[in-house]
């Protein structure tokens, strides 16, 4: 997991592919887009713009991915994300290979991060995370999740 702010993106220490993906997403002006999927570089890099109301963590399940890196950037509102290290997911459903996600009921040694607008958090494949959790009370948020094919980092 990597945590940072877009205003200091150049000093965040991200792999060049990840920095480029986040820069592409910001250039696409996600704050002005309707909810949905937008391709930035075919199926290798795309973004999902979403708007929803945060929920209690007990009402949500954690997710993890195998093929894609998640860069979650908060645009409006306030959001808490619970997460764990690779291998911390417990009581998981089967992996949905085609959509690259697996849902889990538990994260061992769970940690939390709170996002304000302009902050991002990056999750590598295998790192369980439960986004969209309340901070104080349910809050309407808008965010963008930039999906980067993990194999791009090894090329």
PyMOL commands that set and color helices and strands:
alter all, ss='L'
color gray80, all
select helices_A, chain A and resi 6-11+16-27+30-32+57-59+150-153
alter helices_A, ss='H'
color red, helices_A
select strands_A, chain A and resi 2-5+36-41+45-53+62-64+68-76+78-83+89-92+102-107+111-116+119-123+129-133+140-149
alter strands_A, ss='S'
color yellow, strands_A
deselect
rebuild
show_as cartoon
